[in-house]
Amino acid sequence: MALPLVLILIVAGAVAFHLASPWWQTPVASNWQQMDDALMLTLVITAVAFVAINLFLAYVVLRFRHREGRRAAAEHGNKALEAWLVGLTTVGIVALLAPGLSVYAKLIHPPADAMVFEVMGQQWQWHYRLPGKDGKLGMTDVRYMGAANPFGINPDDPNGQDDVLVEGQEVHLPINRPVKVMLRSQDVLHDFFVPQFRTRMNMVPGMVTSFWFTPQKAGKFEVLCAQLCGIGHFNMRSYVVVEDAGAYASWLAAQPVFGARTTAVAAGVVPDVAAGIDPGHQGRLLAQSRGCVACHSADGSAGVGPSWKGLYGRMETMADGQTVKADEAYLKQSIMDPRARVVKGYAPVMPQQQLSAADLDALLAYIKSLGGPAPP
């Protein structure tokens, strides 16, 4: 008698939990209410199946329980029952798959007037690119990828010279305008996901995937990586800011373009440093945008990698037992080739970095600003 009661309590508890649970979706902020509708339909169908199966199981256990003088007997070849089970299962699977496939078909076919922007995923940061005044993104190739050209834009393609390369981890979009998102990965599997937009898509190395949406609410929405992409996955975040057309135009005009950026980097000039911003401050912003802060703390707290607080000039013990001073030469080598020397007690998980000389100097300036070892 106890087992049927337990099954009934499980059903009642599960239904009550879902009805009273605070863990529902965030309010939708795009045109994809259909995503919520498909999800709710799936939830209802699976909930009905869950309740029906468990209550039926409780009935069977109670009705055909073992009693003195009665024994259960197996029955084989009930064609009517098998036909009902096959039919109901087929209807249930179709009801589950059809809405999702219908919505997905719409998700990957954007309107003809949709604006385009590109997202490049890289451990553990996001890069954003938008077309310039010509409305076209330049052609790309892995041969051209580097510190100054993370997208691999072909420098000989005229359509790419005015491509807008977003500075930092925040991209802006105009409200109520369809947007087609082109997705690429530079290293491993990532997933671009904004919960409020109800859209997400895997980013597969060697492939270009895409989806579209129309942002319908102004605000600042967090971007998450929804695929486990390494030890810094939890900190691979950025933001999408949805605003009116005027504010978007002002923001877009302030972003650097590929042609000018390439010329500045080739000349050894970093625009922000040239404008008089402290290199240490520039290095801090770079560490945040490049995902360094996911593993290296600036306050001495333990992390995946050594803390940068008090690191410069400190003696570090390597995995092979040697002792090395954390001077400029060591830090540059550790940043550009992190597996050449690994600090004792830490795993060799840091990916190789592609940084310009100016960016590397800015990072070193930031590390220096966090102090050196305490005096004896």
N, C-alpha and C positions, 0 to 999 in steps of 0.2 A: 504493500500500500504506500510505502514511502516514496518509491520512484515516480509514480504518476503525480504525486503532490509536488515533488521537486521540479518535474517538467513544467507543470502549470505555473509554479512560482517563477521559473526562469522566463517563460513567455510573458507573464504579467510584468515582471521587472524590466525586461527589455523594452516593451512597449512604453512603460511609464518613463524610462530613462530617455528614450528618444523624443517623447512629447515634452518633457520638462528640461531637456538638456540645453545649456547655454551655448554649446559649441556648434552653432549653425554657421552658415556662410556669412561673410562680410557683405554689406549692401553692394549690389551690382552697380558699376559705374560706367558701363558700356552698353552696346546694343545687344549683348548676348544673354538676354533673359532666357533664351531657348536652352542654354546650357543648364540653368537652374531647373527648367521644366523637365528636361531629359533626366537629370539627376533625381528629381522627386519621383518621376514615373518609375525609374529603376528601384528607388527605395521602397515605394509602395508595393511593387510586384514582388520583390524579395521579402518584404515584411509579411505579405499575405502568405507566401510559400512557407516562411519560417514558422508563423503561427499555426498554419494548417497542419504542417508535418509534425510539429511537436505535440499539438493537441491530439492528433490522430495516434501518435505513438503512445501518449499517456492513456488514451482509450483502449488501445490494443493490449497494453501491459495490464490494465485493470480488468478488461473483459475476459482475456484469455490467460489469466494468471494460473499458476499451478495450484491445483486443489486435489484433495484426496479422492482417488478413484477416476481422475481425468488426466489425460496426457495429451499434449499438443501433437498433431500429426501434420507432416509436410504435404503440400499439394503442389504438383508440377503441371505446367502446360495450361494455365488459365489464359486463353487467347483473348478473351474479352477484357480482362484486367490489363494485359500487356498493351492492347490497342489503346485503351484509355490513357495509360501512362505515357505511351509514345506520343499520342495526340496532344495531351496537356503540356508535356515537356516541349514539344515543337512550338506550340502557341506561345509559351512562356519565353523561349529563346528568341523568337521573332519579335515579340513585344519588347524585349530588352535591347536587341541589336538595332532594330529599325530606327528609333529616334536618334540614337547616337550616330549612326552612319549618315543619316539625313543632315544633322547639324554639322558633322565633320565635313561633308561635301560642300556645305556653304562656307565653312570656316576657311577653306583653302582656295576659294574662288572670290577674290576681291572685286569691288566695283571698278569700272574703267577709270574713274576720276580719283582713285585713292592715291594719296601721297605715299612716298616710299622712304623708309629709313632702315639701316642695316645695324645688326647687333653682332659683335664678335665676342664669343666667350673664351676666356683664358684663365687658367688657374692663377688667382682667384679674384678675377676682376671682369668688368664689362667695358667694351669699347663701342662707341656709337658713331655712325657715319650717316650723313644726310646729303642728298643731291644739292648742287649749287643752283645758280640762276638758270642753268640750262635744263634743270629738272631731270637730269640723268646721272646715274652713278657710274663712275669710271670702271673699266674692266680690271680684274684682279688676277693675281697668280702667286702661288706660294714662293716662286723664285724671288719676288720683290719684298717679301716680309722681312722686317727688321725693327730695330728700336724706334726709328723715325717713321716707320710705315707698317704698323701692326696689321693693317688690312691687306697688305700686298698689292696696293694700287699700282697699276702699270704707269710709270712716269711718262711714257710716250703717248698715252691715250689722252687726247684733248678734253674728253668728257670728264676726266678725273681731276683736272687741275683746280677746278672750283668746288670739289667735294668738301663738305663741311665736316671737320673732325672735332667731335665734342670734347672739350676739356673737362676732366673730372668724371665723376660717377653719377651725373644727373643729366637726363635728356628731357627736353621740353616738347610738348605737342599742342597743336591748336585744338580747341574744343569743337565738337560736332563736325569733325572732318574725318572721313574714312582714312585709315592708315594701314598700309601693307608693311609687315615686318619681315625683313629678310634675315635669316639666322645662319651663322657659321660658327664653327669651333676651331680654335687654333691648336688644341692639344688633345683633350679627352671629351667624353660625353658630358654635355651640359643641358640645361633646360631653362628657357626663359619663361618666367611665371609671374604675373601680377594678379593676385587673388581677386581684386575688385573688378578686373576686366574679364574674368572667367575664361581667359585664354592662356594656353601654354603650348609649347612645342619643343620637342627634343632638338638639340644641336649636335649633329653628328660630324666628326672630322671627315673632310673630303666631300661633304654634301652641302647643298644649300636648301634649307627648308623654309617655309613661310606660312603665315596666316594673316588675317586682317581683323580689325575691329574699329569701332567708332567711339572715342571717349566722349561721354555725355555728361560728366560731372567734373567741374574744376576742382583741383586739389593736388596734393603730393602723395603719390602711391609708391609703396616699396616694391622693388624687383627682387625676386628670390631665384636661386638656382634650385630646381626641383629634381636634380639627379645628383647622387653622391659622386663628387668629382675629385675627392682627395681630402687631405687632412684639414685644409682651410675652407672646406665647403660651407660650413656654417656662417662664414663671414663674407661670402660672395654675394654682396647686396649692393643695390644702387636705388635710384629713384626716377620715376616718371612724373613730371610736373605738367598738368593739364591746365591751360590758361586761355584767355581770349586771344584773338588773332593779332591785336596790336602788341601785347606783351610778348607773344611768341616771336613776332618779327624783330622786336628789339633784342631779344635774347639771341636769335639766330645771327643777327648782324654782328654780334660781339664774339662769335666763335671763329677760330682760325680755319683757313682753307688749306687744302693739301699742298698746292703749289707754293704758297708763301711759307708754310711750315717747313717744307722740304728744303727750301732755299735757306731759311734761318738756321736749321739744324746743320746743314752742310757747311755753313759759315761759322758754326760753333756758337751761335747766338740763341739763347733761350728767351722768348719774348717776355716772360714774367720777370726773369732776373734782369734783363735789359731795362725793364721799366722801374727798377729800383727795389724790388721785393727782396727781402733777406733770403739768401740761399737756404738757411736752416728752415725757414717757414716754407719755402718751396719744396724742400725735402720732406717735410712733414706731410704736406698735401700729396706729394708723390707716393709716399709710403702708404697713405690711406687709399689712394686710387689704384695702386698696384697690388693691394691685398697683403702687404708686408705685415700690417698690424694684426692680421689673423693669427700669426705665429710668434711675433716678437713684440713684447710689451714695452712700454716706455716708462713704467713706474716700478720696475723691479719684480713684478709678479711673475710666477712661473707660467710657462707657455710651451708650445710645441718646439720652439726654438729658443736660444738664449735671449734674455732680456737685453734691450739696448741701453737701459739705464746704467750708467757707470761703466759701459763696455770699452770705450775708447782708451787705449793704453793699458788695459788690464791684461794680465797673464792668463791664458786659457790653456787647459789641458786637452789634448786631442785624443781621439779614440785609440790611436796607436801608442799613447803614453807620452808623446813629445809635448813640450810646453812652448807656446807661441805667444808673442806679444800682439795684441789687437791694434796694430798701427794701420796706417793708410793702405800699405801694400797688402796686408793680410785681409783687411775688410773688402778691398776691391776684388781680390781673388775669391773671397767667400761669397760675394754677391753675384759675380759673373759666372763662377764655376763652383757652386756650393758643395759639390761632392768631392772636391780635391782634398779638403781637410774638414773633417767632421769633429765637432766638439764632443768630448766624452759625455755620455749620458743622453745624447740626442740621436734620433734616427735620421738617416740621410734621405729625407723626404722632400726637401726644397727643390722646386723645379728650376732649371737653368733660366737666367734672366737675360733679356735683350734690352739694354739701356744705352743711351747715347752718353758721351763723355760728360756733357753738361748735367744730365740727370744723375749720373753716378756721383759727380762732385756735390750735387745738391743733397743726395742721400747721406754722403759722408759728413757734410756740414750739419745735417740734422742729428746724426749719431754723436758727433762731437758735442753738440749743444746739450746733450743729455748727460754730460759729465764723464769723468774718468774714475778710476779706482779711488777709494778712500785712502788718505795718507796713513802710513803705518803709525 
